[in-house]
Amino acid sequence: AVLPQLWLVSQTGGRIQALTSHFIAMLAFSRVLSGIFMWHARQDITCAPWTGDFNHASWAVLAAHFLHLCLLGDFAYYYGKNLVTKGLGACVEVSAMDVV
């Protein structure tokens, strides 16, 4: 669940403590790995088709992963930028215009 963390970011004015930012970054990384796994396992996910032979379950799982990554994409940019410029211990500053 990424929405509580993004809500927290919006309430703090775009300033995220270092440990919270690391948690959100690892959450994004786990979604990437989980999405890769689900992509390779999509043929093994079966369901009773609603229309024809279309397997909606595997595409619903992949769409949920993609949506999660879209929500985390903006944060990932600022996290990476902050990591390169200020290091691991600094708070992440997200511009007020970009906060959810």
NUDRENLO-891331 format. One record per atom (N, C-alpha, C): residue number from 1; residue in one letter; atom name; x, y, z. Coordinates in nm, 4 decimals, decimal comma. Example, Ala and Ser with C-alpha at 12.3 -4.5 7.8 and 13.67 -1.06 7.14 Angstrom:
 num residu atome       px       py       pz
   1      a     N   1,3190  -0,5690   0,7800
   1      a    CA   1,2300  -0,4500   0,7800
   1      a     C   1,3200  -0,3300   0,7800
   2      s     N   1,2850  -0,2250   0,7080
   2      s    CA   1,3670  -0,1060   0,7140
   2      s     C   1,2900   0,0030   0,7870
***
This chain:
 num residu atome       px       py       pz
   1      a     N   0,0849  -0,1182   0,0000
   1      a    CA   0,0000   0,0000   0,0000
   1      a     C   0,0889   0,1238   0,0000
   2      v     N   0,0885   0,1940  -0,1089
   2      v    CA   0,1744   0,3102  -0,1220
   2      v     C   0,1001   0,4406  -0,0939
   3      l     N  -0,0288   0,4397  -0,1019
   3      l    CA  -0,1042   0,5632  -0,0826
   3      l     C  -0,0854   0,6262   0,0556
   4      p     N  -0,0771   0,5496   0,1644
   4      p    CA  -0,0505   0,6146   0,2940
   4      p     C   0,0835   0,6882   0,2981
   5      q     N   0,1850   0,6320   0,2357
   5      q    CA   0,3145   0,6990   0,2336
   5      q     C   0,3090   0,8256   0,1487
   6      l     N   0,2404   0,8198   0,0352
   6      l    CA   0,2284   0,9386  -0,0490
   6      l     C   0,1440   1,0460   0,0191
   7      w     N   0,0444   1,0053   0,0958
   7      w    CA  -0,0356   1,1008   0,1727
   7      w     C   0,0524   1,1675   0,2782
   8      l     N   0,1377   1,0883   0,3431
   8      l    CA   0,2309   1,1426   0,4426
   8      l     C   0,3233   1,2459   0,3789
   9      v     N   0,3722   1,2184   0,2608
   9      v    CA   0,4597   1,3123   0,1901
   9      v     C   0,3846   1,4420   0,1629
  10      s     N   0,2609   1,4321   0,1193
  10      s    CA   0,1850   1,5537   0,0884
  10      s     C   0,1554   1,6345   0,2141
  11      q     N   0,1386   1,5694   0,3283
  11      q    CA   0,1095   1,6394   0,4532
  11      q     C   0,2332   1,7075   0,5127
  12      t     N   0,3515   1,6581   0,4815
  12      t    CA   0,4738   1,7174   0,5354
  12      t     C   0,5302   1,8245   0,4429
  13      g     N   0,4592   1,8583   0,3385
  13      g    CA   0,5055   1,9626   0,2480
  13      g     C   0,6160   1,9177   0,1540
  14      g     N   0,6325   1,7885   0,1374
  14      g    CA   0,7319   1,7380   0,0439
  14      g     C   0,8647   1,7013   0,1057
  15      r     N   0,8766   1,7057   0,2378
  15      r    CA   1,0012   1,6689   0,3064
  15      r     C   0,9834   1,5303   0,3665
  16      i     N   1,0712   1,4376   0,3273
  16      i    CA   1,0612   1,2985   0,3715
  16      i     C   1,1877   1,2624   0,4473
  17      q     N   1,1719   1,2096   0,5661
  17      q    CA   1,2868   1,1660   0,6452
  17      q     C   1,3601   1,0535   0,5733
  18      a     N   1,4878   1,0379   0,6032
  18      a    CA   1,5727   0,9432   0,5316
  18      a     C   1,5211   0,7994   0,5412
  19      l     N   1,4869   0,7540   0,6621
  19      l    CA   1,4425   0,6152   0,6770
  19      l     C   1,3098   0,5902   0,6068
  20      t     N   1,2208   0,6874   0,6095
  20      t    CA   1,0938   0,6731   0,5385
  20      t     C   1,1176   0,6671   0,3889
  21      s     N   1,2081   0,7494   0,3389
  21      s    CA   1,2373   0,7476   0,1957
  21      s     C   1,3010   0,6153   0,1532
  22      h     N   1,3871   0,5589   0,2386
  22      h    CA   1,4467   0,4291   0,2063
  22      h     C   1,3393   0,3207   0,2019
  23      f     N   1,2431   0,3265   0,2946
  23      f    CA   1,1343   0,2292   0,2958
  23      f     C   1,0525   0,2378   0,1676
  24      i     N   1,0173   0,3583   0,1263
  24      i    CA   0,9370   0,3757   0,0052
  24      i     C   1,0166   0,3315  -0,1174
  25      a     N   1,1463   0,3592  -0,1197
  25      a    CA   1,2298   0,3171  -0,2325
  25      a     C   1,2388   0,1648  -0,2407
  26      m     N   1,2528   0,0986  -0,1279
  26      m    CA   1,2579  -0,0474  -0,1293
  26      m     C   1,1224  -0,1074  -0,1644
  27      l     N   1,0156  -0,0397  -0,1272
  27      l    CA   0,8814  -0,0817  -0,1681
  27      l     C   0,8696  -0,0756  -0,3202
  28      a     N   0,9201   0,0308  -0,3805
  28      a    CA   0,9184   0,0435  -0,5265
  28      a     C   1,0030  -0,0658  -0,5911
  29      f     N   1,1200  -0,0912  -0,5339
  29      f    CA   1,2082  -0,1955  -0,5883
  29      f     C   1,1415  -0,3329  -0,5791
  30      s     N   1,0727  -0,3598  -0,4690
  30      s    CA   1,0033  -0,4881  -0,4554
  30      s     C   0,8908  -0,5006  -0,5568
  31      r     N   0,8240  -0,3896  -0,5890
  31      r    CA   0,7189  -0,3915  -0,6915
  31      r     C   0,7776  -0,4213  -0,8286
  32      v     N   0,8963  -0,3681  -0,8567
  32      v    CA   0,9622  -0,3961  -0,9845
  32      v     C   0,9937  -0,5453  -0,9939
  33      l     N   1,0539  -0,6006  -0,8892
  33      l    CA   1,0875  -0,7433  -0,8901
  33      l     C   0,9637  -0,8303  -0,8964
  34      s     N   0,8602  -0,7937  -0,8225
  34      s    CA   0,7361  -0,8690  -0,8252
  34      s     C   0,6699  -0,8611  -0,9629
  35      g     N   0,6763  -0,7440  -1,0259
  35      g    CA   0,6207  -0,7283  -1,1598
  35      g     C   0,6942  -0,8125  -1,2624
  36      i     N   0,8265  -0,8198  -1,2516
  36      i    CA   0,9047  -0,9050  -1,3416
  36      i     C   0,8666  -1,0509  -1,3230
  37      f     N   0,8526  -1,0926  -1,1976
  37      f    CA   0,8121  -1,2301  -1,1708
  37      f     C   0,6736  -1,2586  -1,2277
  38      m     N   0,5802  -1,1658  -1,2062
  38      m    CA   0,4440  -1,1863  -1,2562
  38      m     C   0,4399  -1,1873  -1,4086
  39      w     N   0,5263  -1,1101  -1,4732
  39      w    CA   0,5316  -1,1113  -1,6187
  39      w     C   0,5721  -1,2508  -1,6687
  40      h     N   0,6717  -1,3097  -1,6037
  40      h    CA   0,7165  -1,4418  -1,6454
  40      h     C   0,6186  -1,5512  -1,6048
  41      a     N   0,5394  -1,5290  -1,5010
  41      a    CA   0,4443  -1,6290  -1,4533
  41      a     C   0,3023  -1,6062  -1,5051
  42      r     N   0,2840  -1,5094  -1,5952
  42      r    CA   0,1485  -1,4738  -1,6393
  42      r     C   0,0760  -1,5895  -1,7077
  43      q     N   0,1498  -1,6790  -1,7715
  43      q    CA   0,0854  -1,7932  -1,8381
  43      q     C   0,0350  -1,8969  -1,7377
  44      d     N   0,0885  -1,8930  -1,6157
  44      d    CA   0,0488  -1,9894  -1,5137
  44      d     C  -0,0704  -1,9427  -1,4316
  45      i     N  -0,1077  -1,8168  -1,4433
  45      i    CA  -0,2242  -1,7639  -1,3713
  45      i     C  -0,3468  -1,7931  -1,4558
  46      t     N  -0,4381  -1,8697  -1,4004
  46      t    CA  -0,5564  -1,9075  -1,4768
  46      t     C  -0,6824  -1,8576  -1,4074
  47      c     N  -0,7877  -1,8492  -1,4860
  47      c    CA  -0,9172  -1,8086  -1,4331
  47      c     C  -1,0250  -1,8603  -1,5266
  48      a     N  -1,1491  -1,8488  -1,4825
  48      a    CA  -1,2620  -1,8806  -1,5698
  48      a     C  -1,2862  -1,7580  -1,6574
  49      p     N  -1,2647  -1,7693  -1,7880
  49      p    CA  -1,2766  -1,6520  -1,8761
  49      p     C  -1,4178  -1,5933  -1,8744
  50      w     N  -1,4239  -1,4607  -1,8743
  50      w    CA  -1,5522  -1,3915  -1,8817
  50      w     C  -1,6009  -1,3837  -2,0256
  51      t     N  -1,5083  -1,3570  -2,1158
  51      t    CA  -1,5431  -1,3488  -2,2574
  51      t     C  -1,4405  -1,4247  -2,3389
  52      g     N  -1,4855  -1,5175  -2,4173
  52      g    CA  -1,3955  -1,5925  -2,5051
  52      g     C  -1,2855  -1,6629  -2,4295
  53      d     N  -1,1644  -1,6549  -2,4831
  53      d    CA  -1,0488  -1,7190  -2,4205
  53      d     C  -0,9567  -1,6184  -2,3529
  54      f     N  -1,0046  -1,4976  -2,3269
  54      f    CA  -0,9215  -1,3931  -2,2679
  54      f     C  -0,8993  -1,4202  -2,1200
  55      n     N  -0,7736  -1,4299  -2,0793
  55      n    CA  -0,7371  -1,4542  -1,9396
  55      n     C  -0,7230  -1,3189  -1,8692
  56      h     N  -0,8300  -1,2729  -1,8086
  56      h    CA  -0,8301  -1,1395  -1,7476
  56      h     C  -0,7517  -1,1331  -1,6175
  57      a     N  -0,7343  -1,2431  -1,5474
  57      a    CA  -0,6681  -1,2421  -1,4167
  57      a     C  -0,5214  -1,2001  -1,4283
  58      s     N  -0,4500  -1,2567  -1,5234
  58      s    CA  -0,3077  -1,2230  -1,5351
  58      s     C  -0,2892  -1,0769  -1,5739
  59      w     N  -0,3746  -1,0236  -1,6600
  59      w    CA  -0,3627  -0,8842  -1,7001
  59      w     C  -0,4054  -0,7901  -1,5891
  60      a     N  -0,4990  -0,8323  -1,5046
  60      a    CA  -0,5373  -0,7498  -1,3897
  60      a     C  -0,4217  -0,7394  -1,2900
  61      v     N  -0,3516  -0,8493  -1,2681
  61      v    CA  -0,2353  -0,8490  -1,1783
  61      v     C  -0,1256  -0,7583  -1,2339
  62      l     N  -0,0980  -0,7694  -1,3629
  62      l    CA   0,0048  -0,6859  -1,4248
  62      l     C  -0,0360  -0,5387  -1,4242
  63      a     N  -0,1631  -0,5095  -1,4455
  63      a    CA  -0,2102  -0,3706  -1,4421
  63      a     C  -0,1957  -0,3118  -1,3020
  64      a     N  -0,2226  -0,3916  -1,1993
  64      a    CA  -0,2072  -0,3440  -1,0616
  64      a     C  -0,0603  -0,3119  -1,0317
  65      h     N   0,0301  -0,3946  -1,0787
  65      h    CA   0,1728  -0,3663  -1,0607
  65      h     C   0,2126  -0,2389  -1,1344
  66      f     N   0,1639  -0,2215  -1,2559
  66      f    CA   0,1964  -0,1027  -1,3340
  66      f     C   0,1430   0,0239  -1,2665
  67      l     N   0,0214   0,0187  -1,2143
  67      l    CA  -0,0368   0,1335  -1,1443
  67      l     C   0,0459   0,1695  -1,0212
  68      h     N   0,0862   0,0690  -0,9473
  68      h    CA   0,1690   0,0907  -0,8286
  68      h     C   0,3006   0,1585  -0,8657
  69      l     N   0,3618   0,1133  -0,9749
  69      l    CA   0,4872   0,1739  -1,0196
  69      l     C   0,4669   0,3162  -1,0688
  70      c     N   0,3533   0,3430  -1,1304
  70      c    CA   0,3246   0,4804  -1,1739
  70      c     C   0,3126   0,5738  -1,0541
  71      l     N   0,2491   0,5273  -0,9471
  71      l    CA   0,2364   0,6086  -0,8263
  71      l     C   0,3727   0,6343  -0,7618
  72      l     N   0,4624   0,5388  -0,7725
  72      l    CA   0,5944   0,5516  -0,7110
  72      l     C   0,6983   0,6171  -0,8017
  73      g     N   0,6670   0,6358  -0,9287
  73      g    CA   0,7639   0,6871  -1,0248
  73      g     C   0,8170   0,8248  -0,9916
  74      d     N   0,7307   0,9172  -0,9541
  74      d    CA   0,7731   1,0526  -0,9204
  74      d     C   0,8655   1,0517  -0,7992
  75      f     N   0,8272   0,9759  -0,6977
  75      f    CA   0,9124   0,9653  -0,5792
  75      f     C   1,0479   0,9050  -0,6147
  76      a     N   1,0488   0,8035  -0,6988
  76      a    CA   1,1746   0,7373  -0,7350
  76      a     C   1,2714   0,8350  -0,8010
  77      y     N   1,2193   0,9265  -0,8816
  77      y    CA   1,3050   1,0274  -0,9443
  77      y     C   1,3722   1,1155  -0,8386
  78      y     N   1,2936   1,1682  -0,7456
  78      y    CA   1,3493   1,2549  -0,6416
  78      y     C   1,4401   1,1781  -0,5462
  79      y     N   1,4077   1,0537  -0,5184
  79      y    CA   1,4926   0,9718  -0,4317
  79      y     C   1,6290   0,9501  -0,4969
  80      g     N   1,6298   0,9123  -0,6243
  80      g    CA   1,7561   0,8910  -0,6948
  80      g     C   1,8384   1,0181  -0,7049
  81      k     N   1,7721   1,1290  -0,7349
  81      k    CA   1,8411   1,2581  -0,7442
  81      k     C   1,9032   1,2958  -0,6098
  82      n     N   1,8282   1,2766  -0,5013
  82      n    CA   1,8769   1,3079  -0,3675
  82      n     C   1,9902   1,2143  -0,3267
  83      l     N   1,9800   1,0897  -0,3633
  83      l    CA   2,0825   0,9913  -0,3293
  83      l     C   2,2158   1,0271  -0,3943
  84      v     N   2,2115   1,0723  -0,5181
  84      v    CA   2,3345   1,1073  -0,5899
  84      v     C   2,3947   1,2371  -0,5368
  85      t     N   2,3105   1,3364  -0,5074
  85      t    CA   2,3633   1,4676  -0,4683
  85      t     C   2,3950   1,4799  -0,3193
  86      k     N   2,3120   1,4213  -0,2316
  86      k    CA   2,3290   1,4438  -0,0875
  86      k     C   2,3683   1,3200  -0,0083
  87      g     N   2,3528   1,2019  -0,0634
  87      g    CA   2,3900   1,0802   0,0074
  87      g     C   2,2723   1,0126   0,0746
  88      l     N   2,3034   0,9051   0,1480
  88      l    CA   2,1997   0,8213   0,2088
  88      l     C   2,1306   0,8833   0,3298
  89      g     N   2,1969   0,9681   0,4040
  89      g    CA   2,1429   1,0171   0,5300
  89      g     C   2,0569   1,1417   0,5199
  90      a     N   2,0456   1,1996   0,4021
  90      a    CA   1,9737   1,3265   0,3880
  90      a     C   1,8248   1,3039   0,3652
  91      c     N   1,7461   1,4013   0,4088
  91      c    CA   1,6027   1,3980   0,3832
  91      c     C   1,5776   1,4260   0,2355
  92      v     N   1,4719   1,3649   0,1821
  92      v    CA   1,4363   1,3867   0,0428
  92      v     C   1,3404   1,5044   0,0364
  93      e     N   1,3731   1,5990  -0,0500
  93      e    CA   1,2887   1,7190  -0,0694
  93      e     C   1,2177   1,7050  -0,2041
  94      v     N   1,0851   1,7017  -0,1986
  94      v    CA   1,0039   1,6975  -0,3188
  94      v     C   0,9423   1,8344  -0,3358
  95      s     N   0,9538   1,8917  -0,4542
  95      s    CA   0,9029   2,0257  -0,4770
  95      s     C   0,7530   2,0293  -0,4515
  96      a     N   0,7034   2,1410  -0,3981
  96      a    CA   0,5617   2,1554  -0,3617
  96      a     C   0,4702   2,1397  -0,4814
  97      m     N   0,5180   2,1726  -0,5996
  97      m    CA   0,4348   2,1604  -0,7189
  97      m     C   0,4146   2,0135  -0,7585
  98      d     N   0,5054   1,9253  -0,7171
  98      d    CA   0,4992   1,7862  -0,7576
  98      d     C   0,4370   1,6942  -0,6534
  99      v     N   0,4011   1,7469  -0,5378
  99      v    CA   0,3431   1,6640  -0,4325
  99      v     C   0,2017   1,6273  -0,4720
 100      v     N   0,1648   1,5024  -0,4473
 100      v    CA   0,0330   1,4497  -0,4835
 100      v     C  -0,0786   1,5328  -0,4267
***
